[in-house]
């Protein structure tokens, strides 16, 4: 997973990163944004535009936010509440629009 969005995004969701992403791989949950690891091309365009420094490469996530590496993957691979199937890699956030659901870890914060 090249880039991960961690806790500073919760309840902020500025979305500057979504506008900057050349492959449309940043998806909108209810309280946080998530980067699709199968669609991200590891370009890093999203990282410098985040006003709360929530985005970093998975190997550079702070120790306090390390759980967000796995949580970001879970958003796309596991069945989220209210969904019939995992999101997977639908080919761009514009195709899906806002998902409106978060992972349990984010929803329970």
C-alpha positions as MATLAB code, in Angstrom:
seq = 'XXXXXXXXXXXXXXXXXXXXXXXXXXXXXXXXXXXXXXXXXXXXXXXXXXXXXXXXXXXXXXXXXXXXXXXXXXXXXXXXXXXXXXXXXXXXXXXXXXXXXXXXXXXXX';
ca = [
       0.000    0.000    0.000;
       1.898    3.082   -1.133;
       0.033    5.901    0.648;
      -2.236    5.899    3.685;
      -4.542    8.490    5.205;
      -4.357    8.464    9.004;
      -6.172    9.950   12.003;
      -5.708   13.683   11.280;
      -8.248   13.311    8.448;
     -11.050   12.128   10.743;
     -13.823   14.739   10.810;
     -11.752   17.087    8.609;
     -11.882   15.608    5.064;
     -10.517   18.683    3.296;
     -10.528   16.764   -0.035;
      -7.619   18.703   -1.563;
      -5.952   15.332   -2.018;
      -8.886   14.068   -4.082;
      -8.561   17.023   -6.446;
      -4.818   16.430   -6.823;
      -4.893   12.653   -7.359;
      -4.253   11.860  -11.046;
      -5.836    8.380  -10.847;
      -8.909    9.138   -8.680;
      -7.975    6.544   -6.020;
      -9.079    8.471   -2.909;
     -12.519    7.461   -1.666;
     -14.822    9.280    0.739;
     -16.098    7.504    3.823;
     -18.396    9.160    6.331;
     -15.754   10.811    8.544;
     -12.469   10.087    6.709;
     -10.916    9.577    3.266;
      -9.233    6.332    2.173;
      -6.623    5.602   -0.520;
      -7.250    2.468   -2.586;
      -3.980    0.478   -2.471;
      -4.734   -1.328   -5.755;
      -5.405    1.903   -7.650;
      -2.732    4.199   -6.163;
       0.278    4.676   -8.445;
       2.538    5.905   -5.618;
       3.035    9.330   -7.226;
       2.823   11.267   -3.946;
       0.768   14.136   -5.377;
      -1.738   13.884   -2.527;
       0.709   14.162    0.360;
       1.862   17.804    0.111;
      -1.643   19.226   -0.418;
      -3.120   17.732    2.768;
      -3.560   20.650    5.192;
      -3.459   18.380    8.267;
      -0.545   16.132    7.186;
      -2.749   13.026    7.335;
      -1.163   11.356    4.278;
       2.114    9.472    4.176;
       3.667    6.387    2.635;
       2.739    3.259    4.542;
       6.313    2.747    5.736;
       6.436    6.310    7.130;
       3.180    6.318    9.128;
       3.797    7.414   12.709;
       3.775    4.735   15.397;
       0.621    6.237   16.895;
      -1.185    5.862   13.546;
       0.303    2.504   12.479;
      -3.115    0.791   12.710;
      -4.328    2.990    9.839;
      -2.175    1.048    7.360;
      -4.291   -2.071    7.912;
      -7.487   -0.068    8.416;
      -7.052    1.603    5.023;
      -6.790   -1.840    3.375;
      -9.853   -3.060    5.289;
     -11.971   -0.240    3.804;
     -11.579   -1.860    0.378;
     -11.286   -5.583    1.176;
     -13.734   -6.234    4.025;
     -17.500   -6.026    4.088;
     -18.445   -2.684    5.625;
     -21.700   -2.136    7.534;
     -24.665   -1.630    5.217;
     -22.873   -2.916    2.096;
     -23.596   -6.138    0.215;
     -19.999   -6.729   -0.856;
     -16.509   -5.303   -0.307;
     -15.703   -2.154   -2.287;
     -12.654   -3.719   -3.951;
     -11.076   -1.686   -6.762;
     -13.979   -0.104   -8.667;
     -11.719    1.983  -10.903;
     -12.053    5.433   -9.405;
     -13.873    7.334   -6.698;
     -15.889    9.338   -9.221;
     -17.552    6.102  -10.332;
     -18.767    5.346   -6.811;
     -19.281    8.795   -5.345;
     -19.119    9.124   -1.566;
     -19.265    5.737    0.137;
     -20.677    7.288    3.318;
     -19.447    4.485    5.594;
     -16.243    4.128    7.575;
     -14.370    1.152    8.880;
     -15.330    0.154   12.424;
     -12.044    1.597   13.734;
     -12.854    5.049   12.366;
     -16.587    4.898   13.063;
     -15.958    4.106   16.740;
     -13.442    6.930   17.366;
];
